Amino acid sequence: MAIPSRTLNAFRRVEPILEVVDRYVSSTLRPWCDGHGYPFKGRKKEIASLSEKLESGRYARWSQVDDLYACTIVVPTATHEDRVLAFLGQAFQEVELRKRNSTQKASDVFRFDSTRFVGKIQHFPGLDLPEEAGQVQFEVQIPTAFEYAWAVVTHDLVYKTNDFDWRKQRLAALLKASVEQSELLISGFQANVEVVPQSPHPESDAKQKVVKVFRDLIDLGHISKQMEPASWSRFSDNFYALTKSYSGFRAAPDKAVELATAIKSKIEEEGGYADLMSGSLFQIVIGMVGAGIVPRATLDSFTVIDSVELRDFHNLERVPKPFDFDS
């Protein structure tokens, strides 16, 4: 692509500073994003894209260009935005904040509209950066995961093509409408759950009862709060897999409820787990099955992580099928 000489010269003058901005902003944001589980991507603007942007007539002067360097922080949902913006406000000098849905948009229009933070590097004593680096504005986009996927998928299909096609624009808008619909469902997830009709499903019903039994035991203080699993869904899956290993597919739902009920009764009657801080909640279940709390319930076909807690706290001296750590 041919580039006007003045645009090319101006870009070449600022390009070394963009490298500095890129390194500084990336080294500031990437570790923070990694620590919070947010995908991060940064890029310096390409000269071809910059030239076309300047030819749009939207900019009156070079200093108005705010995305010579731009980066993206992808958040799961829009509720995470405030945390990101709070960190950006501490790390950089805010120039402008364009919140999602703040630009004028007709009700029947669907386009990119994520929150964008425009900032500059703050100079402070000891910061070894060229003074020019603090004059470059950069943009941080904060799309949700769905918005980011839509932007990545449609960008090359619609904007980097050899033609202009109304149908492509239309399809991109339809996809964005689907994204907004998904976002609405997610933002009101808990409320929407209440209006979803539930069909009977023995396995799901059994897992729900298992979770209730153990949550109640923890809430009532019979089991230490420390033993609460990271994921109740995964705990119920593991519990159900254990009962299925000794009862088979058809009997598993009833056997899961039977085992949970038996464990509940024993713990309520005898206690012993209110001060337990080591191991996992599932090890309580393994110990109970190993002790024969339910007739014909065994560990013979279930792989168990053998550990000192099973012996010291649950009196399980031998695991029939121990997990192999390849050591």
Phi, psi and chi 1 to 4 in degrees:
 res  aa     phi    psi   chi1   chi2   chi3   chi4
   1 MET       -  134.8  173.5 -177.5  171.0      -
   2 ALA   -77.7  134.8      -      -      -      -
   3 ILE  -116.7  131.7  -51.6  -65.5      -      -
   4 PRO   -54.5  139.3  -27.1   35.6      -      -
   5 SER   -60.5  -39.5   59.4      -      -      -
   6 ARG   -66.2  -38.6  -67.5 -157.5   65.5 -176.4
   7 THR   -65.1  -43.4  -60.0      -      -      -
   8 LEU   -63.8  -43.8 -175.5   58.9      -      -
   9 ASN   -65.5  -41.5  -68.0  -24.6      -      -
  10 ALA   -63.7  -40.0      -      -      -      -
  11 PHE   -66.7  -41.8 -178.0   76.7      -      -
  12 ARG   -64.1  -32.1  -75.6  175.5  174.6  170.3
  13 ARG   -67.8  -36.9  -76.1 -164.1  -60.9  -89.9
  14 VAL   -91.7  -13.1   77.5      -      -      -
  15 GLU   -58.3  -43.0 -164.4  168.7   14.1      -
  16 PRO   -62.3  -34.8  -23.8   35.8      -      -
  17 ILE   -69.8  -34.0  -61.9  -59.0      -      -
  18 LEU   -62.6  -34.0  -66.6 -177.6      -      -
  19 GLU   -61.7  -41.1  -66.2  -74.3  -12.8      -
  20 VAL   -66.0  -45.6  174.6      -      -      -
  21 VAL   -61.5  -43.7  172.8      -      -      -
  22 ASP   -56.3  -51.7 -177.5   -0.8      -      -
  23 ARG   -62.4  -43.2  -72.2 -165.1  -61.4  -89.1
  24 TYR   -68.8  -48.5 -177.9   82.3      -      -
  25 VAL   -65.5  -42.9  175.3      -      -      -
  26 SER   -63.4  -43.5  -64.3      -      -      -
  27 SER   -69.1  -20.5   64.0      -      -      -
  28 THR   -83.5  -43.7  -59.0      -      -      -
  29 LEU   -87.6  -36.9  -68.0 -178.4      -      -
  30 ARG   -61.1  -47.2 -169.0 -179.1  -62.2  -80.7
  31 PRO   -61.9  -38.6  -22.1   33.9      -      -
  32 TRP   -64.9  -43.0 -174.7   84.9      -      -
  33 CYS   -64.1  -42.1  -71.8      -      -      -
  34 ASP   -60.2  -40.2  -71.0  -14.6      -      -
  35 GLY   -68.1  -22.2      -      -      -      -
  36 HIS  -108.9    3.0  -70.2   80.6      -      -
  37 GLY    76.9   25.2      -      -      -      -
  38 TYR  -103.3  122.3  -59.3  146.6      -      -
  39 PRO   -60.1  142.0  -24.0   34.4      -      -
  40 PHE  -129.7  139.0  172.0   85.6      -      -
  41 LYS  -145.9  132.1 -177.7  178.6 -179.3 -179.4
  42 GLY  -126.5  155.7      -      -      -      -
  43 ARG  -159.4  145.8   62.2  104.9 -178.9  107.2
  44 LYS   -86.9  143.9  -59.8 -174.9  -62.3  -64.1
  45 LYS   -68.6  138.1 -158.6  164.4 -169.6   66.1
  46 GLU   -78.6  147.8  -62.7  177.7   -4.5      -
  47 ILE   -61.2  -37.6  179.7   59.3      -      -
  48 ALA   -63.5  -44.9      -      -      -      -
  49 SER   -65.5  -40.4  175.9      -      -      -
  50 LEU   -62.5  -44.2  171.7   64.0      -      -
  51 SER   -59.8  -45.0  179.5      -      -      -
  52 GLU   -66.3  -35.0  -69.5  179.0  -18.7      -
  53 LYS   -66.9  -40.6 -171.2  167.6 -172.8  175.5
  54 LEU   -66.9  -30.2  -65.9  179.8      -      -
  55 GLU   -76.9   -2.5  -71.2  177.8  -20.3      -
  56 SER   -72.8  -17.2   68.6      -      -      -
  57 GLY    83.4    2.2      -      -      -      -
  58 ARG   -82.8  -14.5  -70.3 -175.0  -66.8  140.8
  59 TYR  -115.7  133.2  -62.2   90.8      -      -
  60 ALA   -94.9  -22.7      -      -      -      -
  61 ARG  -152.4  160.0   57.0 -177.7   58.7   86.8
  62 TRP   -59.5  -36.9 -179.8  -97.7      -      -
  63 SER   -67.0  -13.3   59.4      -      -      -
  64 GLN   -80.5  -15.9  -69.8  179.9  -24.4      -
  65 VAL   -71.4  119.0 -178.4      -      -      -
  66 ASP  -114.6   10.5   53.5   22.8      -      -
  67 ASP  -135.1   34.3   64.6  -15.8      -      -
  68 LEU   -58.0  -35.0  -69.4  171.6      -      -
  69 TYR  -121.6  134.4  172.2   78.3      -      -
  70 ALA  -141.8  151.2      -      -      -      -
  71 CYS  -142.4  166.3   57.5      -      -      -
  72 THR  -129.1  132.5  -59.1      -      -      -
  73 ILE  -115.6  114.8  -61.6  174.9      -      -
  74 VAL   -92.3  123.6 -176.3      -      -      -
  75 VAL  -109.9  152.8  -66.1      -      -      -
  76 PRO   -60.7  -48.1  -22.4   33.1      -      -
  77 THR  -141.6  167.7   63.8      -      -      -
  78 ALA   -64.0  -18.7      -      -      -      -
  79 THR   -65.8  -16.8   57.4      -      -      -
  80 HIS   -84.5   -7.5  -70.0 -110.2      -      -
  81 GLU   -59.6  -43.5  -80.2 -174.7    5.0      -
  82 ASP   -59.4  -38.9  -71.9  -16.3      -      -
  83 ARG   -62.9  -44.1  172.2 -167.8  -73.7  177.9
  84 VAL   -64.7  -45.9  176.2      -      -      -
  85 LEU   -64.0  -36.1  -69.2  173.0      -      -
  86 ALA   -62.5  -42.0      -      -      -      -
  87 PHE   -69.1  -42.1  179.5   74.9      -      -
  88 LEU   -60.3  -39.8  -68.0  174.0      -      -
  89 GLY   -65.2  -29.4      -      -      -      -
  90 GLN   -80.8  -36.3  -65.9  172.2   -2.2      -
  91 ALA   -82.9  -26.9      -      -      -      -
  92 PHE  -136.5  167.4  -52.4  109.0      -      -
  93 GLN   -85.8  119.6  175.1 -172.6  -17.5      -
  94 GLU   -76.3  128.7 -179.4  179.6  -41.8      -
  95 VAL  -100.7  -43.6  176.0      -      -      -
  96 GLU  -158.5  147.2 -175.0  179.5   -0.3      -
  97 LEU  -126.3  120.5  179.5   60.9      -      -
  98 ARG  -111.2   97.8  -56.8  162.8 -173.4  161.1
  99 LYS   -73.2  153.8  -63.9  -81.1  -75.1 -175.7
 100 ARG   -60.6  144.2   65.1  174.7   57.9 -114.4
 101 ASN    66.2   16.7  -60.2  -39.8      -      -
 102 SER   -91.5  -18.6   61.5      -      -      -
 103 THR   -87.3  151.5   57.6      -      -      -
 104 GLN   -64.7  132.6  -66.3 -174.6   11.1      -
 105 LYS  -155.0  126.1 -178.6  174.3   61.4  176.3
 106 ALA   -65.0  156.2      -      -      -      -
 107 SER   -65.0  -21.2   59.7      -      -      -
 108 ASP  -103.9   18.1   56.7   -9.4      -      -
 109 VAL  -109.9  135.8  170.7      -      -      -
 110 PHE  -129.9  112.4  -62.2   91.5      -      -
 111 ARG  -150.0  174.7   61.5  168.9 -178.2 -104.2
 112 PHE   -60.3  128.4 -178.8   84.4      -      -
 113 ASP  -152.3   41.2 -168.7   24.5      -      -
 114 SER   -78.6  162.7  -60.9      -      -      -
 115 THR   -67.7  137.8  -67.4      -      -      -
 116 ARG  -131.1  129.7  -76.6  157.1  -71.2  175.3
 117 PHE  -105.7  122.0  172.0   96.2      -      -
 118 VAL  -105.6  125.8  178.7      -      -      -
 119 GLY  -145.1 -179.7      -      -      -      -
 120 LYS  -135.1  158.9  -66.3 -179.8  179.1  179.8
 121 ILE   -72.1  131.6  -64.2  174.4      -      -
 122 GLN   -86.2  126.4  -62.9 -174.2   78.7      -
 123 HIS   -85.7  132.4  -86.6  -77.7      -      -
 124 PHE  -143.0  161.2   52.7   83.8      -      -
 125 PRO   -54.4  131.8  -26.2   34.9      -      -
 126 GLY    94.6   -8.9      -      -      -      -
 127 LEU   -80.9  112.6 -177.4   62.2      -      -
 128 ASP   -90.2   76.2 -174.3   20.0      -      -
 129 LEU  -135.4  149.2  -68.6  178.1      -      -
 130 PRO   -59.9  145.3  -18.9   30.0      -      -
 131 GLU   -58.7  -32.0 -174.4  176.9  -15.8      -
 132 GLU   -64.0  -26.0  -64.4   87.4  -14.6      -
 133 ALA   -63.2  -29.8      -      -      -      -
 134 GLY   -78.9   -4.5      -      -      -      -
 135 GLN   -98.2  -11.4  -61.3  171.2    2.1      -
 136 VAL   -84.9  123.2  175.6      -      -      -
 137 GLN   -81.8  141.5  -64.0 -176.1   29.1      -
 138 PHE  -133.7  160.8   58.8   87.3      -      -
 139 GLU  -118.3  137.0 -178.8 -178.7   81.9      -
 140 VAL  -117.2  114.0 -176.4      -      -      -
 141 GLN   -89.6  142.5  -62.3  178.4   -3.4      -
 142 ILE  -126.6   73.7  -45.6  173.4      -      -
 143 PRO   -83.7  159.6   33.5  -35.6      -      -
 144 THR   -78.9  170.3   65.6      -      -      -
 145 ALA   -59.9  -40.9      -      -      -      -
 146 PHE   -67.2  -42.7  -78.2  111.1      -      -
 147 GLU   -63.2  -41.1  -70.5  171.9  -29.0      -
 148 TYR   -64.6  -43.4 -178.3   69.4      -      -
 149 ALA   -60.5  -43.0      -      -      -      -
 150 TRP   -61.2  -45.1  169.7   82.0      -      -
 151 ALA   -64.0  -43.1      -      -      -      -
 152 VAL   -65.2  -43.8  170.5      -      -      -
 153 VAL   -68.3  -42.1  168.5      -      -      -
 154 THR   -87.8  -19.3   59.8      -      -      -
 155 HIS   -59.0  -54.3 -172.1  -95.4      -      -
 156 ASP   -70.0  -34.2  -72.5   -6.8      -      -
 157 LEU   -68.4  -32.6  -64.4  175.5      -      -
 158 VAL  -105.0  -43.9  176.7      -      -      -
 159 TYR   -99.2  -21.4  -60.3  106.1      -      -
 160 LYS  -108.8   59.8  -71.9 -164.2  173.5 -178.5
 161 THR  -124.6  170.3   59.6      -      -      -
 162 ASN   -91.8   10.8  -64.5  -36.1      -      -
 163 ASP  -150.6  177.8   60.8   -0.6      -      -
 164 PHE  -118.4  122.9  179.0   87.3      -      -
 165 ASP  -130.4  117.3 -167.1  -34.1      -      -
 166 TRP   -55.4  -36.0 -179.8   91.4      -      -
 167 ARG   -66.6  -35.1  -64.0  167.5  -61.6  177.1
 168 LYS   -67.0  -41.8  -67.1  179.1 -179.3  178.9
 169 GLN   -61.4  -40.3  -60.3  -80.8  -18.6      -
 170 ARG   -65.1  -44.9 -175.6   65.6  167.2  178.2
 171 LEU   -63.4  -38.8  -79.7  172.8      -      -
 172 ALA   -62.9  -40.7      -      -      -      -
 173 ALA   -66.6  -38.8      -      -      -      -
 174 LEU   -62.8  -41.8  -74.5  171.8      -      -
 175 LEU   -64.3  -40.0  -71.1  170.5      -      -
 176 LYS   -65.1  -35.7 -175.8   60.1  166.9   67.2
 177 ALA   -62.3  -39.4      -      -      -      -
 178 SER   -65.2  -37.4  -62.4      -      -      -
 179 VAL   -62.3  -46.2  166.7      -      -      -
 180 GLU   -62.6  -36.5  -71.4 -162.7   15.1      -
 181 GLN   -63.9  -42.8 -176.4 -179.1   41.6      -
 182 SER   -63.6  -40.9  -61.8      -      -      -
 183 GLU   -62.1  -40.8  -64.9  -76.0   -9.4      -
 184 LEU   -63.6  -42.1  -74.3  172.4      -      -
 185 LEU   -63.7  -39.4  -73.8  172.1      -      -
 186 ILE   -71.3  -43.6  -68.8  171.4      -      -
 187 SER   -63.1  -30.5   62.3      -      -      -
 188 GLY  -108.4   34.7      -      -      -      -
 189 PHE   -56.2  -51.2 -167.6   85.7      -      -
 190 GLN   -63.2  -41.4  -76.6  -58.9  123.5      -
 191 ALA   -67.1  -38.6      -      -      -      -
 192 ASN   -69.0  -29.7  -70.2  -36.8      -      -
 193 VAL   -57.3  -38.5  164.6      -      -      -
 194 GLU   -65.5  -23.5  -59.1  -58.9  -36.3      -
 195 VAL  -100.2   -0.2  -60.4      -      -      -
 196 VAL   -83.1  120.4  175.5      -      -      -
 197 PRO   -66.4  137.6   23.5  -32.5      -      -
 198 GLN  -103.1  128.9 -176.0  169.0  -26.7      -
 199 SER   -93.3  147.0  -61.0      -      -      -
 200 PRO   -66.3  135.9   23.2  -32.7      -      -
 201 HIS  -151.9  105.2 -177.3 -125.9      -      -
 202 PRO   -51.2  -42.7  -28.1   35.9      -      -
 203 GLU   -64.7  -46.8  179.0  178.3  -26.1      -
 204 SER   -64.8  -41.2  -60.8      -      -      -
 205 ASP   -62.2  -41.1  -64.4  -18.0      -      -
 206 ALA   -65.5  -43.9      -      -      -      -
 207 LYS   -62.5  -37.7  -70.5  178.6  179.0  179.2
 208 GLN   -63.5  -41.1 -171.3  174.3   35.9      -
 209 LYS   -67.8  -38.2  -68.7  175.6 -178.1  176.7
 210 VAL   -61.8  -47.0  166.9      -      -      -
 211 VAL   -60.1  -43.5  169.9      -      -      -
 212 LYS   -61.1  -41.7 -175.0  178.2 -172.0  -46.8
 213 VAL   -58.9  -49.0  163.2      -      -      -
 214 PHE   -77.4  -31.9  -76.6   90.5      -      -
 215 ARG   -65.1  -40.6  -70.2 -166.9   68.3  141.3
 216 ASP   -63.0  -41.0  -73.5  -12.3      -      -
 217 LEU   -62.6  -36.7  -72.7  170.4      -      -
 218 ILE   -74.2  -44.7  -70.0  175.6      -      -
 219 ASP   -62.2  -33.4  -69.6  -17.7      -      -
 220 LEU   -87.1   -1.2  -66.8  172.2      -      -
 221 GLY    86.0    6.3      -      -      -      -
 222 HIS   -73.8  -27.8  -64.3  -62.8      -      -
 223 ILE  -124.8  138.6  -63.1  177.2      -      -
 224 SER   -58.2  141.2  166.3      -      -      -
 225 LYS   -59.8  -26.9 -177.7   73.2  173.2  176.2
 226 GLN   -61.0  -23.9 -178.9   71.3   24.8      -
 227 MET   -86.0   -2.4  -55.2  -57.4  -68.8      -
 228 GLU   -61.4  130.5 -175.5  169.4  -10.8      -
 229 PRO   -71.4  158.9   27.4  -34.6      -      -
 230 ALA   -65.7  -32.3      -      -      -      -
 231 SER  -137.7  114.9  167.3      -      -      -
 232 TRP   -67.2  -32.2  -79.7  108.2      -      -
 233 SER   -62.9  -46.5  177.0      -      -      -
 234 ARG   -65.7  -39.1 -179.5   61.2   59.1   83.0
 235 PHE   -59.2  -45.3  172.4   80.9      -      -
 236 SER   -66.3  -34.7   67.2      -      -      -
 237 ASP   -62.4  -45.2  -73.2  -16.5      -      -
 238 ASN   -66.5  -41.2  -64.6  -14.9      -      -
 239 PHE   -60.2  -45.5 -170.8  100.9      -      -
 240 TYR   -66.9  -39.8 -167.9   83.4      -      -
 241 ALA   -62.2  -36.6      -      -      -      -
 242 LEU   -63.5  -48.8  170.6   60.0      -      -
 243 THR   -65.7  -34.2   56.8      -      -      -
 244 LYS   -68.2  -28.5 -170.7  165.2   64.0  174.1
 245 SER   -66.1  -27.0   73.2      -      -      -
 246 TYR  -111.7   -5.4   63.9   76.3      -      -
 247 SER  -120.2  -20.8   63.9      -      -      -
 248 GLY    92.8  169.3      -      -      -      -
 249 PHE   -64.3  -49.1  178.0   79.5      -      -
 250 ARG   -68.8  -37.5  -67.6 -174.0  178.1  -83.4
 251 ALA   -86.3  -11.6      -      -      -      -
 252 ALA   -56.0  -44.0      -      -      -      -
 253 PRO   -57.7  -46.9  -26.2   36.0      -      -
 254 ASP   -67.0  -39.2  -69.6  -23.4      -      -
 255 LYS   -68.0  -33.4  -67.2  -60.7 -179.0 -179.2
 256 ALA   -64.3  -45.1      -      -      -      -
 257 VAL   -66.7  -39.0  174.2      -      -      -
 258 GLU   -61.0  -45.7  177.3 -171.6   41.1      -
 259 LEU   -66.2  -44.3  177.2   59.3      -      -
 260 ALA   -61.4  -41.0      -      -      -      -
 261 THR   -65.5  -41.1  -57.8      -      -      -
 262 ALA   -65.5  -41.6      -      -      -      -
 263 ILE   -63.8  -42.2  -67.7  174.2      -      -
 264 LYS   -58.5  -47.5  176.0  177.1 -178.0  -68.1
 265 SER   -63.2  -43.4  -62.7      -      -      -
 266 LYS   -66.1  -42.5 -174.7  171.7 -178.4   61.5
 267 ILE   -68.9  -39.3  -69.7  178.5      -      -
 268 GLU   -65.3  -34.4  -73.8  178.6  -20.0      -
 269 GLU   -80.4  -41.8  -68.5  173.4    5.8      -
 270 GLU  -107.3  -20.1  -59.3 -179.4    8.1      -
 271 GLY    65.3 -148.9      -      -      -      -
 272 GLY    99.5   -3.5      -      -      -      -
 273 TYR  -121.8    2.3  -63.1   97.1      -      -
 274 ALA   -67.4  -28.4      -      -      -      -
 275 ASP  -108.1    6.5  -62.2  -38.3      -      -
 276 LEU   -72.3  126.9 -174.6   63.7      -      -
 277 MET  -122.4   -7.1  -60.5  -67.1  175.9      -
 278 SER  -113.1  156.4  -60.6      -      -      -
 279 GLY    83.1 -151.8      -      -      -      -
 280 SER  -136.2  163.6   68.8      -      -      -
 281 LEU   -61.2  -37.7 -177.6   62.9      -      -
 282 PHE   -65.9  -27.0 -168.6   63.4      -      -
 283 GLN   -66.0  -28.8  -74.8 -175.3  -35.3      -
 284 ILE   -61.3  -43.9  -64.4  177.7      -      -
 285 VAL   -63.4  -45.9  178.2      -      -      -
 286 ILE   -59.3  -44.4  -65.9  -65.5      -      -
 287 GLY   -61.8  -41.5      -      -      -      -
 288 MET   -64.8  -43.4  -67.4  -79.1 -168.6      -
 289 VAL   -64.9  -42.7  172.6      -      -      -
 290 GLY   -61.9  -28.7      -      -      -      -
 291 ALA   -83.3   -2.3      -      -      -      -
 292 GLY    78.1   35.1      -      -      -      -
 293 ILE   -64.6  -27.8 -169.6  172.7      -      -
 294 VAL  -123.5  130.4  173.1      -      -      -
 295 PRO   -56.7  137.8  -23.4   33.1      -      -
 296 ARG    66.8    8.8  -66.8 -179.0  -67.4  -79.2
 297 ALA   -90.4  122.1      -      -      -      -
 298 THR  -134.1  168.1   72.9      -      -      -
 299 LEU  -103.1    8.1  -60.0  171.7      -      -
 300 ASP   -58.2  -34.5  -66.8  -13.7      -      -
 301 SER  -108.9   10.2  -59.5      -      -      -
 302 PHE  -116.4  128.7 -169.2   77.6      -      -
 303 THR   -76.2  124.6  -58.8      -      -      -
 304 VAL  -120.1  139.7  173.6      -      -      -
 305 ILE   -79.4  104.5  -62.9  178.3      -      -
 306 ASP   -74.1  129.9 -167.7   13.3      -      -
 307 SER  -150.4  167.8   67.5      -      -      -
 308 VAL   -62.4  -30.1   66.2      -      -      -
 309 GLU   -62.7  -35.7  -68.0   90.8   -5.1      -
 310 LEU   -63.9  -34.9  -71.9  176.3      -      -
 311 ARG   -80.2  -46.0  -67.0 -172.6  -66.8  -85.9
 312 ASP   -76.0  -37.3  -68.7   -9.3      -      -
 313 PHE  -105.9  -21.7  -57.3  131.5      -      -
 314 HIS  -122.7    6.3  -53.3  -68.5      -      -
 315 ASN    55.7   32.2  -59.4  -45.1      -      -
 316 LEU  -100.9  101.4 -173.6   60.7      -      -
 317 GLU   -79.3  -30.4  -63.8  -64.4  -27.4      -
 318 ARG  -138.4  131.6 -170.6 -175.0   73.2   85.0
 319 VAL  -100.9  121.7  172.2      -      -      -
 320 PRO   -61.2  -36.8  -20.4   31.6      -      -
 321 LYS  -132.5   78.1 -169.0  178.9  177.0 -177.3
 322 PRO   -76.4  148.3   27.7  -34.0      -      -
 323 PHE   -68.1  137.2  176.2   82.8      -      -
 324 ASP   -98.5  115.5 -172.6   -5.3      -      -
 325 PHE   -84.4    8.7  -80.3   96.8      -      -
 326 ASP    57.3   34.0  -63.5  -31.9      -      -
 327 SER  -112.3      -   57.8      -      -      -
